Amino acid sequence: MSTSVEISRRTVPGPEYYTDEMLNLVQLDHARNVWAHVRANHGFAAIPSPLVVHGGNAKLNKSDRIGKPTYGLTLAPTRLSGFNQCPHSTPHCRADCLFTAGRGGFNSVQRARIARTVFLERFPLEARALMRDELQRIARRHGRKHWASRMNVTSDRDWSEPWYATLCEPRAVNPYAYTKRPDLVSRPNPAGIDYTWSVSERERSVADVVPILENGTRCAVVIPAGVTVPDNVDGWPVWSMDDHDYRPADPVGIGTLTAKGAARHRVPSMSGFVKPAKWWAA
């Protein structure tokens, strides 16, 4: 007599699963111990360092100038950790990713981002419980509307989760993100995240971003240093996004970002991600 055994695949909960009620079941001391263990497995001291931080990213630090200190969660993008954090990434955005910019060029920084991502994926409740605690502490320190949260510094996750929405309401967190995910900009998000569309090689001319603008979403375009761009396109404003990173302060239009990290060394005409001058005239 034979017996068949049905093996079911692991089901990954959707964003709606992560409620305050679920996170309340997690003991913070336990979560810190788990995080310390994950860090030790990646070659770091077995201590629970902060997950959402301010001061570790030069671009985010510029937002201090306009009174919006920004706290970011920096993960390992695409599948560098073994877990895909950018489901709509493109070949050129992977090649030119900001993961290698600034401090991201150091091996220890990259390993720390991988450890953070592994912790979030393997221990989702513990990671979120710690992030919620950190964000609550930050909110008490800064008060309402005087700081910002960017949970996708080098990733493209869906953070429309109930616990995060509760924390953001009524926009005490000022959340924002860049994204290549059509689903995130085409539907309401309970956390009120301000999205900026990240233009890639898929948008082959400036005409390709006009429908995105008409949908009410600003766009960010990476350009080489020294490229001259128009002041507006079909009535939409064009400006530099290099002065600070707080995108909710920007209008709907096209912002430019000077190529950084690996993208800085690529010939623009060979990369559909970094847009040359002719892209604007197409």
C-alpha positions as CSV (number, residue, x, y, z in Angstrom):
1,M,0.0,0.0,0.0
2,S,1.5,3.3,-1.1
3,T,0.9,6.6,0.6
4,S,1.1,9.9,-1.3
5,V,2.4,13.0,0.5
6,E,1.4,16.4,-0.8
7,I,4.1,19.0,-0.4
8,S,2.9,22.6,-0.5
9,R,5.1,25.5,-1.4
10,R,5.8,28.1,1.3
11,T,3.2,30.9,1.1
12,V,4.5,34.4,1.4
13,P,2.0,36.7,3.1
14,G,0.8,39.7,1.3
15,P,1.2,43.3,2.6
16,E,-2.2,43.1,4.4
17,Y,-0.9,40.4,6.7
18,Y,1.5,42.8,8.6
19,T,-0.8,44.5,11.0
20,D,-0.1,46.1,14.4
21,E,-1.9,43.1,16.0
22,M,0.6,40.7,14.4
23,L,3.6,42.8,15.3
24,N,2.4,43.1,18.9
25,L,2.9,39.3,19.3
26,V,6.7,39.8,18.8
27,Q,8.8,40.4,21.9
28,L,11.3,43.2,21.0
29,D,14.1,41.5,23.0
30,H,13.6,38.4,21.0
31,A,13.6,40.3,17.7
32,R,16.9,42.1,18.7
33,N,18.5,38.7,19.5
34,V,17.4,37.3,16.2
35,W,18.8,40.3,14.4
36,A,22.1,40.1,16.3
37,H,22.3,36.4,15.3
38,V,21.8,37.2,11.6
39,R,24.4,39.9,11.8
40,A,26.9,37.5,13.3
41,N,26.2,35.0,10.5
42,H,27.3,37.8,8.0
43,G,30.5,38.5,9.8
44,F,29.5,41.4,12.1
45,A,29.4,41.9,15.8
46,A,26.4,40.1,17.4
47,I,24.6,43.4,18.3
48,P,21.3,44.7,16.9
49,S,22.3,47.8,14.9
50,P,19.5,50.1,13.7
51,L,17.6,49.1,10.6
52,V,16.2,52.5,9.6
53,V,18.9,55.1,9.8
54,H,19.8,58.8,9.2
55,G,23.2,59.9,8.3
56,G,24.5,57.0,6.3
57,N,23.6,58.3,2.8
58,A,25.0,61.5,1.4
59,K,22.0,62.2,-0.8
60,L,19.5,61.7,2.0
61,N,21.6,63.9,4.2
62,K,21.0,66.8,1.8
63,S,17.3,66.9,2.8
64,D,18.4,68.2,6.2
65,R,18.9,71.5,4.4
66,I,15.2,71.9,3.8
67,G,14.2,70.8,7.3
68,K,13.3,67.2,6.3
69,P,15.8,64.8,8.0
70,T,15.2,61.6,6.2
71,Y,15.5,58.1,7.6
72,G,16.1,55.3,5.2
73,L,16.0,51.5,5.0
74,T,18.8,50.4,2.7
75,L,18.5,46.8,1.4
76,A,20.4,44.8,-1.1
77,P,18.6,45.3,-4.5
78,T,17.4,42.7,-7.0
79,R,18.6,39.2,-6.0
80,L,21.9,40.0,-4.4
81,S,20.7,38.7,-1.1
82,G,19.0,35.6,-2.6
83,F,15.6,37.4,-2.3
84,N,14.3,39.6,-5.1
85,Q,13.7,43.2,-3.8
86,C,13.2,44.8,-7.2
87,P,10.6,42.8,-9.2
88,H,10.5,45.3,-12.1
89,S,14.2,45.9,-12.4
90,T,15.8,46.2,-15.8
91,P,19.2,45.1,-17.1
92,H,20.6,48.6,-17.2
93,C,19.2,49.7,-13.9
94,R,20.8,46.6,-12.3
95,A,24.1,47.5,-14.0
96,D,23.9,51.2,-12.9
97,C,22.3,50.7,-9.5
98,L,23.0,53.2,-6.7
99,F,23.9,50.1,-4.6
100,T,27.5,50.9,-5.6
101,A,27.4,54.7,-5.0
102,G,29.1,56.4,-2.2
103,R,29.7,54.2,0.8
104,G,28.0,51.4,-1.1
105,G,31.3,50.7,-2.8
106,F,32.7,49.2,0.4
107,N,32.4,45.5,0.8
108,S,31.4,45.8,4.5
109,V,28.5,48.2,3.6
110,Q,27.2,45.8,0.9
111,R,27.4,42.9,3.3
112,A,25.5,44.9,5.9
113,R,22.7,45.6,3.4
114,I,22.5,41.9,2.5
115,A,22.3,41.0,6.1
116,R,19.4,43.5,6.6
117,T,17.6,42.0,3.6
118,V,18.0,38.4,4.8
119,F,16.7,39.4,8.2
120,L,13.6,41.0,6.7
121,E,12.9,38.0,4.4
122,R,13.6,35.2,6.9
123,F,12.2,36.9,10.0
124,P,9.6,39.3,8.6
125,L,7.7,39.8,11.9
126,E,10.8,40.4,14.0
127,A,12.2,42.8,11.4
128,R,9.0,44.8,11.1
129,A,8.6,44.9,14.9
130,L,12.1,46.5,15.2
131,M,11.5,48.9,12.4
132,R,8.2,50.0,13.9
133,D,9.8,50.6,17.2
134,E,12.6,52.6,15.6
135,L,10.2,54.7,13.6
136,Q,8.0,55.4,16.6
137,R,11.1,56.6,18.5
138,I,12.0,58.8,15.6
139,A,8.5,60.2,15.5
140,R,8.7,61.1,19.2
141,R,12.0,62.8,18.6
142,H,11.0,64.9,15.6
143,G,7.3,65.4,16.0
144,R,4.8,65.5,13.1
145,K,5.7,66.6,9.6
146,H,9.3,67.5,10.4
147,W,11.0,64.3,9.1
148,A,10.7,61.8,6.3
149,S,10.9,58.1,5.7
150,R,12.3,56.4,2.6
151,M,11.9,52.6,3.0
152,N,13.2,51.8,-0.5
153,V,16.6,53.5,-0.7
154,T,18.0,50.7,-3.0
155,S,15.0,48.4,-3.3
156,D,11.5,48.5,-4.8
157,R,9.2,46.8,-2.3
158,D,5.6,47.3,-1.6
159,W,5.3,49.0,1.8
160,S,1.5,49.5,1.7
161,E,1.3,47.5,5.0
162,P,-1.2,48.2,7.7
163,W,1.4,48.8,10.5
164,Y,3.3,51.3,8.3
165,A,0.1,53.0,7.2
166,T,-1.0,53.4,10.8
167,L,2.4,54.9,11.6
168,C,2.3,57.3,8.7
169,E,-1.2,58.6,9.3
170,P,-1.7,61.5,9.4
171,R,1.5,61.7,7.3
172,A,3.6,62.1,10.4
173,V,6.3,60.1,8.6
174,N,6.2,61.9,5.3
175,P,6.9,58.6,3.4
176,Y,8.2,58.6,-0.2
177,A,9.8,56.3,-2.7
178,Y,11.2,55.9,-6.2
179,T,9.7,53.0,-8.1
180,K,9.5,51.1,-11.4
181,R,6.4,49.2,-10.4
182,P,3.2,50.1,-12.3
183,D,1.0,48.6,-9.6
184,L,2.3,51.0,-7.0
185,V,1.6,54.2,-8.9
186,S,-1.7,53.0,-10.4
187,R,-3.6,52.3,-7.2
188,P,-4.2,54.0,-3.8
189,N,-1.7,53.2,-1.1
190,P,-2.9,53.3,2.5
191,A,0.4,54.7,3.8
192,G,0.1,57.7,1.6
193,I,3.5,57.1,0.1
194,D,4.6,59.7,-2.4
195,Y,5.9,57.9,-5.5
196,T,8.4,59.1,-8.1
197,W,8.6,57.0,-11.3
198,S,12.2,55.9,-12.0
199,V,12.8,56.1,-15.8
200,S,14.7,53.3,-17.3
201,E,15.8,52.0,-20.7
202,R,12.1,51.0,-21.2
203,E,11.3,54.7,-21.8
204,R,13.1,55.2,-25.1
205,S,12.2,58.9,-25.5
206,V,10.8,61.7,-23.5
207,A,7.4,61.1,-25.2
208,D,7.2,57.8,-23.3
209,V,7.0,59.5,-19.9
210,V,4.2,61.9,-20.8
211,P,1.4,59.3,-20.0
212,I,3.1,58.8,-16.6
213,L,3.0,62.6,-15.9
214,E,-0.6,62.8,-17.1
215,N,-1.4,60.1,-14.5
216,G,-0.1,62.5,-11.8
217,T,3.3,60.9,-11.1
218,R,6.5,62.8,-11.3
219,C,9.5,61.1,-13.1
220,A,13.2,60.9,-12.3
221,V,15.7,60.6,-15.2
222,V,19.4,59.8,-14.8
223,I,21.6,61.9,-17.0
224,P,25.4,62.2,-17.5
225,A,27.2,65.2,-15.9
226,G,27.3,68.2,-18.2
227,V,24.2,67.3,-20.3
228,T,22.0,70.3,-21.0
229,V,18.2,69.6,-20.6
230,P,15.2,71.8,-21.4
231,D,13.4,73.9,-18.8
232,N,10.1,72.1,-19.6
233,V,8.6,69.4,-21.8
234,D,5.2,69.9,-23.2
235,G,4.5,72.3,-20.3
236,W,5.8,69.9,-17.7
237,P,8.7,71.5,-15.6
238,V,12.2,70.0,-15.7
239,W,14.5,70.5,-12.7
240,S,17.5,69.0,-10.9
241,M,16.9,66.6,-8.1
242,D,20.5,66.7,-6.9
243,D,20.1,69.4,-4.3
244,H,18.1,67.2,-1.9
245,D,16.2,63.9,-1.9
246,Y,12.8,64.9,-0.4
247,R,10.6,64.3,-3.5
248,P,7.2,65.2,-1.9
249,A,8.4,68.8,-2.1
250,D,8.6,68.6,-5.9
251,P,5.8,69.2,-8.5
252,V,4.7,66.7,-11.1
253,G,7.2,66.9,-13.9
254,I,10.6,65.5,-14.8
255,G,13.5,65.7,-12.3
256,T,17.1,64.9,-13.3
257,L,19.7,63.0,-11.3
258,T,23.3,63.1,-12.3
259,A,24.7,59.6,-12.8
260,K,26.4,58.2,-9.7
261,G,28.2,55.0,-8.7
262,A,28.7,52.5,-11.6
263,A,26.5,54.6,-13.9
264,R,29.0,57.5,-13.8
265,H,31.6,55.5,-15.8
266,R,29.3,54.3,-18.6
267,V,29.1,55.8,-22.0
268,P,25.6,57.4,-22.1
269,S,24.9,56.4,-25.6
270,M,25.5,52.7,-24.7
271,S,23.1,52.7,-21.7
272,G,19.4,53.2,-22.1
273,F,19.2,53.9,-18.4
274,V,21.4,57.0,-18.5
275,K,19.8,59.4,-20.9
276,P,21.8,61.5,-23.4
277,A,20.8,64.9,-24.7
278,K,19.1,63.4,-27.7
279,W,16.6,61.6,-25.5
280,W,15.0,64.9,-24.7
281,A,14.6,65.9,-28.3
282,A,13.1,62.5,-29.5
